[in-house]
């Protein structure tokens, strides 16, 4: 029996055993080619040049939003936004006024874009005159026996750290502890005024921008920005890091070498006082408005239908940017038209038959590429009772580049959702895998992180591979050549059949979670543990 037929047969057996009769209606010789073509048709529309990369707030994004609305309506999902399927979010664009802003340490002046990058969205505008101290990795995680704050007085200071993780911090915690909100919470409690990070280069990522400061979007609603945020958040370029360490007795090369070897980093004061003035240009109205899109598949159980499982993916991409080989449209076919296509196809499968017991919200987020802003807004101000959201299954660039033999499940060991993911994978002859590249921070670099911050268990997915396999080479080459580049377009090779099989897996997993008597729970040993209600 071929792998495709075996997967189809196992699919039928699995669902007949788990009360998901919706899928049991499919014939034994399911045509995965037709299902793959249906998935690809959504990608073709969303990643077409006509949508110009779907950047949040652009006409291309609006066209994509209308397409998703039409698909939700065709599937039969109920509108679950504020205005139909839409949950509109207002933004204001902010731009650093580099000509009138200042960043100096001692006698050294820093050039914005070349030496230092400041995000105006997270800056508390004004002036800072404070000492600087380098604090290694900048982490305070006593539960994991990691404490770079030990013995240091951070009150009234701006801290500098190397944004990596020590060898004794393992799993998703390596990424979560380094997230901006978690890190700032610890620094704020220690009395720091702000922070400056030195970011290690990520494989395949472009170098830091050395162009003039670009506008960023911030929530127009000030209540969504933390009232006690940092007074300064900045990133040093390699040139800026070399300048900062001059006279300290240390070099940025030394720090990188220690971090690459997984060794502890030193702490030491930085010579000279920091004098910084951040001035931000804010335009008058109108603000930029873009929607999250939310469709509801109502549950069948009288009681459990008041609880909600979220299945999500982000709709936006990068828009039009710097030309590469003559192409300036960043289409985002895999990132993340592919995820939206799987969202639609999974909704179609689930809506075709008997309903799961819990309700399922299918959500297409805007603003992921701007810092997970759409999911932050939804997770903070959901259109349903937040306490009744039981979990999130998120798709961002799941990369169906080869057959679905292995599936990397980010968050696999953190909550009971991992057990559900394993069970459905086994029934479909798929081997689940833990995150194989934890330093890439993938579990907390996409929209699921905002559910995690609210205490809601979550999973995210990538097609998996084994070491030294052709699939590993394909995966890594894609990240190097196509990630956040115009070449992530409709011309790249994709396994459409595998993508359709993943959409079917997702629908089965959502059904299993929605039908469980108990809502998902964090494991007590998880770094993200929250004691949730059991029912």
HELIX and SHEET records of a PDB file:
HELIX    1   1 UNK A    3  UNK A   17  1                                  15    
HELIX    2   2 UNK A   21  UNK A   24  1                                   4    
HELIX    3   3 UNK A   32  UNK A   46  1                                  15    
HELIX    4   4 UNK A   49  UNK A   54  5                                   6    
HELIX    5   5 UNK A   59  UNK A   75  1                                  17    
HELIX    6   6 UNK A  142  UNK A  144  5                                   3    
HELIX    7   7 UNK A  173  UNK A  176  1                                   4    
HELIX    8   8 UNK A  180  UNK A  189  1                                  10    
HELIX    9   9 UNK A  222  UNK A  224  5                                   3    
HELIX   10  10 UNK A  238  UNK A  245  1                                   8    
HELIX   11  11 UNK A  252  UNK A  260  1                                   9    
HELIX   12  12 UNK A  304  UNK A  306  5                                   3    
HELIX   13  13 UNK A  333  UNK A  337  3                                   5    
HELIX   14  14 UNK A  338  UNK A  351  1                                  14    
HELIX   15  15 UNK A  368  UNK A  370  5                                   3    
HELIX   16  16 UNK A  373  UNK A  380  1                                   8    
HELIX   17  17 UNK A  386  UNK A  388  5                                   3    
HELIX   18  18 UNK A  417  UNK A  427  1                                  11    
HELIX   19  19 UNK A  438  UNK A  440  5                                   3    
HELIX   20  20 UNK A  442  UNK A  444  5                                   3    
HELIX   21  21 UNK A  448  UNK A  453  1                                   6    
HELIX   22  22 UNK A  470  UNK A  481  1                                  12    
HELIX   23  23 UNK A  496  UNK A  515  1                                  20    
SHEET    1   A 4 UNK A  78  UNK A  79  0                                        
SHEET    2   A 4 UNK A 288  UNK A 297 -1                                        
SHEET    3   A 4 UNK A  86  UNK A  96 -1                                        
SHEET    4   A 4 UNK A 216  UNK A 219 -1                                        
SHEET    1   B 8 UNK A  78  UNK A  79  0                                        
SHEET    2   B 8 UNK A 288  UNK A 297 -1                                        
SHEET    3   B 8 UNK A 359  UNK A 365 -1                                        
SHEET    4   B 8 UNK A 308  UNK A 314  1                                        
SHEET    5   B 8 UNK A 389  UNK A 395  1                                        
SHEET    6   B 8 UNK A 458  UNK A 463  1                                        
SHEET    7   B 8 UNK A 406  UNK A 410 -1                                        
SHEET    8   B 8 UNK A 431  UNK A 433  1                                        
SHEET    1   C 4 UNK A  78  UNK A  79  0                                        
SHEET    2   C 4 UNK A 288  UNK A 297 -1                                        
SHEET    3   C 4 UNK A  86  UNK A  96 -1                                        
SHEET    4   C 4 UNK A 280  UNK A 282 -1                                        
SHEET    1   D 8 UNK A 108  UNK A 109  0                                        
SHEET    2   D 8 UNK A 102  UNK A 105 -1                                        
SHEET    3   D 8 UNK A 267  UNK A 278 -1                                        
SHEET    4   D 8 UNK A 126  UNK A 135 -1                                        
SHEET    5   D 8 UNK A 158  UNK A 162  1                                        
SHEET    6   D 8 UNK A 194  UNK A 198  1                                        
SHEET    7   D 8 UNK A 233  UNK A 236  1                                        
SHEET    8   D 8 UNK A 116  UNK A 118 -1                                        
SHEET    1   E 2 UNK A 140  UNK A 141  0                                        
SHEET    2   E 2 UNK A 146  UNK A 147 -1                                        
SHEET    1   F 2 UNK A 319  UNK A 324  0                                        
SHEET    2   F 2 UNK A 327  UNK A 330 -1                                        
END                                                                             
